[in-house]
Structure formats: structure tokens, C-alpha cells
Amino acid sequence: MPGCDQRVDVLRGCQQVDIRILRNAGLYALQREQFGAPIASYQLVQEKLATMLSDLTSMQLMCTRMAQLQERDELTAPMASLIKMTTSRKALAMCREARDMMAGNGMLLENHVARHLTDMEVVSTYEGTDSMQALIVGRDITGISAFTRKQSSR
């Protein structure tokens, strides 16, 4: 399906960034000490890392399924839009969580979080923003285009 190939490539790039974000955040949490212990030993940090892993895993599963559908030529534009919308939101959330966990150090270039956050902002915009992807999915759900407010022929 035209247009889907670019979204697939964009999503693969998201996964690579998010793997690095999770790895960097985990290493930082093990090395950074606060109140005499690594911040990785605190419940809130462990919850953030667990959520990041959960988001990454769900993104990987969605992208794997998308690749399977694409191989069988069954991937539709609304499916690709739904996956792009979901994964780009999760990718941004992961970067923001890592930045939050690292506090001011998350903004330092040596920790790569700020750079990855900027990259994910670009990915979120490339091939249509989340809002545009949502409108494509909404049109598929309702049969009404919010772009033109005309009923689509399903």
C-alpha cells in the first residue's frame, strides 16, 4: 500500500531509539546515587523503567504485526496510521520519562535523552502528526472524513 512503506521505516527507527532510551535510563538509574543508594533501588524509578519496557514491548509487537500484514499485502492505510499514532505517542512518552528520571542530567547531550526526544518529535511529525493519523483512523471508524466532513464510500 503506498505511503505505508514510509510509516514502517519510521516505526522501525522509533524502536531503535526507544531501545537506546531504555538502556540509557536503566544504566543511569544504576549509576546515579541519591540518599546513599542507586536511584534504581527506588520504587518510582523501577515503575518508570517497567512502564518504559511495557511500552517498548507493545510497540515491537505492533510493528511485528504490521510487518506480517504488509508481507501479505493486507496492511491498510488506517492500520498503518493507528500504529504510527500509537507508537509515536509511546516513543515520546518514553523519552519524557527518561528525561524526568534523569532530572537536569536528562538534558545533557552526553546522556542522549534530549537528542532522542527531539528525534521523536520529528518522527511524530513526519508522515503526518498524531492528530492527522487520528483523523485517518477516525474516518475509517465512522465513515465520515473530518478533513471534508463528507461521508466516505466504504
LOFITI-897217 format. One line per field, with one value per residue (C-alpha): residue in three letters; x, y, z. Coordinates in nm, 3 decimals. Layout:
! LOFITI-897217
code	ALA	...
X	X	...
Y	Y	...
Z	Z	...
! end
This chain:
! LOFITI-897217
code	MET	PRO	GLY	CYS	ASP	GLN	ARG	VAL	ASP	VAL	LEU	ARG	GLY	CYS	GLN	GLN	VAL	ASP	ILE	ARG	ILE	LEU	ARG	ASN	ALA	GLY	LEU	TYR	ALA	LEU	GLN	ARG	GLU	GLN	PHE	GLY	ALA	PRO	ILE	ALA	SER	TYR	GLN	LEU	VAL	GLN	GLU	LYS	LEU	ALA	THR	MET	LEU	SER	ASP	LEU	THR	SER	MET	GLN	LEU	MET	CYS	THR	ARG	MET	ALA	GLN	LEU	GLN	GLU	ARG	ASP	GLU	LEU	THR	ALA	PRO	MET	ALA	SER	LEU	ILE	LYS	MET	THR	THR	SER	ARG	LYS	ALA	LEU	ALA	MET	CYS	ARG	GLU	ALA	ARG	ASP	MET	MET	ALA	GLY	ASN	GLY	MET	LEU	LEU	GLU	ASN	HIS	VAL	ALA	ARG	HIS	LEU	THR	ASP	MET	GLU	VAL	VAL	SER	THR	TYR	GLU	GLY	THR	ASP	SER	MET	GLN	ALA	LEU	ILE	VAL	GLY	ARG	ASP	ILE	THR	GLY	ILE	SER	ALA	PHE	THR	ARG	LYS	GLN	SER	SER	ARG
X	0.000	0.151	0.251	0.265	0.626	0.746	0.549	0.700	1.051	0.971	0.840	1.150	1.354	1.133	1.202	1.578	1.566	1.344	1.573	1.859	1.647	1.552	1.912	2.048	1.784	1.847	2.223	2.181	1.949	2.205	2.493	2.324	2.318	2.079	2.049	2.322	2.166	2.131	1.810	1.730	1.653	1.357	1.002	0.916	1.222	1.150	0.790	0.910	1.152	0.883	0.639	0.905	0.973	0.600	0.557	0.859	0.734	0.386	0.541	0.756	0.454	0.250	0.532	0.586	0.217	0.229	0.524	0.332	0.030	0.249	0.416	0.073	-0.034	-0.312	-0.189	-0.429	-0.354	-0.578	-0.392	-0.057	-0.192	-0.315	0.023	0.214	-0.008	0.026	0.397	0.499	0.299	0.460	0.807	0.766	0.635	0.937	1.178	0.996	1.001	1.375	1.433	1.220	1.402	1.740	1.619	1.857	2.104	1.843	1.907	2.282	2.396	2.619	2.308	2.143	1.790	1.730	1.857	1.632	1.339	1.397	1.428	1.096	0.930	1.045	0.924	0.590	0.552	0.697	0.438	0.165	0.125	-0.061	-0.365	-0.362	-0.315	-0.609	-0.827	-0.742	-0.833	-1.147	-1.259	-1.213	-1.418	-1.704	-1.705	-1.702	-1.400	-1.318	-1.100	-1.400	-1.697	-1.820	-1.928	-1.670	-1.763	-1.655
Y	0.000	0.338	0.553	0.257	0.176	0.510	0.465	0.118	0.262	0.546	0.300	0.083	0.394	0.465	0.122	0.165	0.499	0.358	0.061	0.306	0.529	0.236	0.113	0.461	0.526	0.189	0.240	0.591	0.466	0.205	0.454	0.764	0.764	0.963	0.936	0.674	0.431	0.399	0.560	0.224	0.097	0.332	0.226	0.521	0.469	0.097	0.175	0.418	0.160	-0.110	0.118	0.204	-0.167	-0.236	0.044	-0.071	-0.430	-0.329	-0.112	-0.403	-0.634	-0.381	-0.331	-0.706	-0.750	-0.460	-0.622	-0.951	-0.775	-0.581	-0.901	-1.047	-0.717	-0.683	-0.365	-0.076	0.294	0.324	0.031	0.195	0.526	0.365	0.203	0.521	0.729	0.484	0.416	0.777	0.873	0.592	0.682	1.043	0.932	0.706	0.987	1.222	0.962	0.909	1.285	1.316	1.028	1.184	1.531	1.801	1.538	1.425	1.747	1.691	1.580	1.309	1.124	1.142	1.179	1.534	1.439	1.133	1.342	1.586	1.296	1.156	1.497	1.490	1.130	1.226	1.495	1.304	1.126	1.320	1.427	1.216	1.435	1.365	0.991	1.004	1.166	0.888	0.627	0.821	0.831	0.454	0.405	0.643	0.660	1.041	1.244	1.516	1.666	1.741	1.636	1.419	1.063	0.829	0.538	0.233
Z	0.000	-0.100	0.197	0.433	0.348	0.480	0.802	0.850	0.814	1.054	1.312	1.291	1.366	1.669	1.809	1.781	1.962	2.235	2.293	2.343	2.570	2.792	2.806	2.886	3.152	3.314	3.323	3.459	3.733	3.839	3.845	3.992	4.371	4.584	4.962	4.968	4.718	4.340	4.222	4.059	4.409	4.447	4.365	4.143	3.923	3.891	3.798	3.528	3.387	3.391	3.208	2.952	2.890	2.863	2.608	2.410	2.404	2.288	2.015	1.898	1.886	1.689	1.441	1.406	1.327	1.084	0.902	0.879	0.732	0.491	0.368	0.292	0.130	0.389	0.558	0.510	0.546	0.856	1.019	0.948	1.079	1.401	1.462	1.374	1.604	1.894	1.864	1.819	2.129	2.329	2.199	2.306	2.645	2.694	2.613	2.850	3.129	3.082	3.088	3.402	3.571	3.496	3.601	3.473	3.356	3.103	2.914	2.885	2.540	2.689	2.812	2.466	2.607	2.485	2.138	2.125	2.249	1.964	1.719	1.838	1.797	1.434	1.389	1.541	1.275	0.977	0.762	0.946	1.305	1.561	1.502	1.128	1.190	1.434	1.167	0.922	1.184	1.281	0.919	0.900	1.218	1.138	0.760	0.787	0.688	0.938	0.665	0.444	0.662	0.380	0.416	0.268	0.050	0.245
! end
